[in-house]
Amino acid sequence: MNDLKQESCPRCGNQKLKSWDELTDDEKILVVKLPLSADYKIEERRRNLWCARCWHEFDSYAETTT
């Protein structure tokens, strides 16, 4: 998973992927409001990675788009 953090987003190609700890407070609020948050608890999603530009989300086990 650490290698994934160094790559650019495959959807938009511009931003490096961020872990929960790398997101700003405002970005964390957005993540909580994304559609996937209705299906999974935020505790489960904290292990995922996000693109802060297009909000493409990468599940820790499988790629998931939002």
N, C-alpha and C positions, 0 to 999 in steps of 0.2 A: 504494500500500500504506500510506502514512503516514496517509491519510484513514481507512482501516479501523481504525487503532489508536485513533482518537478515538470510534468508535461503541461502543455497548453490544453485547453478545453477542446474536445473533438467537435463540439457543436458550433462554437463561435471562433475558436482558434486564438483568442486574445489573452485570456487571463490564466494564470496558474491556479490550480485547484487549491481551495482552502479547507483546512480542518475546522472543527467547531471552535477550537481555541484561537484560531487565526481570524475568525470573523469579528467584526465590530459589533457593538451592542445593537445598532440599527439593523445590521445584516442578520443578526440572530432573530430579531423580531420578524423580519421577512421570511426567514426559513420556517419559523413556527406557523406562519400563515400560508405557506405553500400547500397545494392540494394533497401531497403525499402525507402531510401531517395529520390528516383526518384518519388515515389507515394505520399509522404507527405512532407509538409514544415517542416523545422528543428524546427520552433517554436512549432509545434504540437508534435514533437518527444521529445522535452526537458522534457516532463513529464514522459517519459518512463524510464525503468530501463534496464541496460545492464550487461552482464557478460564480464568482460575485458579479459577473457581467450579465450572463443569460440565465443563471440559476439552474443550470444543468446539475443534477445531483447524482453522485456515484455511491451506490450502496457498498458496504464493506465486502460483500460477497458477490454481488452481481450488479451490473450497471443498471441504473434506474433513471429515467428522465422524468422531469416534472413540468 
